[in-house]
Amino acid sequence: MKISKGLAVVSVKEAKDAVQLTLDDGSERQVDHVLLGTGYDVDLSRYPFLTSELLSQVRQIGGYPDLGGGFESSVPGLHFVGAAAARKYGPLLYFVAGTEFTSNELASYISRNRS
């Protein structure tokens, strides 16, 4: 079994009792099963509710906000949770299962840092 990571499928063709794949590195594979992990890339610049002025103040790493404690961005009082927080806090934040940790951490941070 050959596993290819970080490649995109360019084309798929039916081939007798198999599937013929062409990958973006030019290679081809004839396989009987295909599993694709599509992933999700966060890009804050594509969030329509964030103004360009605000975005220019948010320190970013590859489109993700660079977060500190309590999910706070470089803009004091602006917190990001969910997929936007996954780069800093881990992949659990992509899923509903991560909401218990997220809500406790965020509420605790805000409570400790009230002005």
N, C-alpha and C positions, 0 to 999 in steps of 0.2 A: 504494500500500500504506500503510495506517495502522497504526502501532504504538502500543499503549496500555500504559503501565507503571503499576504501583502500583494496578491495579484488580482487582476480583474478578468472576468470572463468576457471576451470580445464577441464570440459567437458560439452557438450550440447547434449541432445537427444530429438528427437521428441516424444511427449507423447500425444496421442489422439488430443485434440484441444488446446494443450499447449506446452510449452517448458520446459524441465527438465534441470535445471542447477545444477552442482556440483561446489562449490566454494572452494578456497584453504584453508579455515578454516575447511573443512570437512562438512559443512552444505549443504543442498540441498534446492532448491526452484523450485516450479512449477509455471510458470508465463505465461501470454499471450502476454507480450511485454518485450523486453530487450533493454536497452540503455546502451552502454558502453562508458565510457570516458577514452581513452587510455593514454592521456597525452604525455609529451615529457620530458625526463630528459637530461639535458646538462651534458656532461662529457668532459672537455677540453682535457683530456689525449687521447681521441679518435679522436681528430682533427688531421689528418695526416700532415697538413702543419705547425704545431707547433713542434719545436724540443724539445727533453727532457730537454736540457739545458735551453731553454726559459721557458718551463713549470715549472721547478723547481723554477723559480723566480716569477711566478704569484701566488699571494696569492689566495687561493680558499676556497669556502664553499660548500661542497657537490658536487664538480665537476664544479660549477659555479665560474666565476672569482669574487673576492671581489672588486667591483668597487667604485670609488670615483666620484667626479664631472666630468661632461663631458664624462662619461663612461670609464674613464681611470683606468687601472688596476694598480697593484703594480709595474709594469714595466713602468717607465715614457715614454710617447709617444705611448703606446700600449693600444688601446681602443677596447672595445667589444660592439657590438650593436646586435639587434635582440634577438633571443631566449637566447643567452648567457647573456644578460643584464636584462632579465625578473625577476630574483630573487631579484635584487636590485631595479629596476625601475618599476616593476609591469607587469601583464600579457598582457597589451596592446602591449608590445614590441614583442610579438609573431606574431603579425598581421601587415599587410600592413598599417592598420589604424594608427599604431603608428609611421610611418615614418616621419610624419610632425614634431611631437615633437622631435623625435630622431635627425633628421637632423638639426633642429634649435639649440638644446642643444649642439650637438657636434661642429657645426660650431662656435657657440658663445664661447664655452670653448677654442677651438683651437685659435681663434682670440685673446682672452684675455691673452693667455699664450704663445704667440710666444716668442722664444728666440732671 
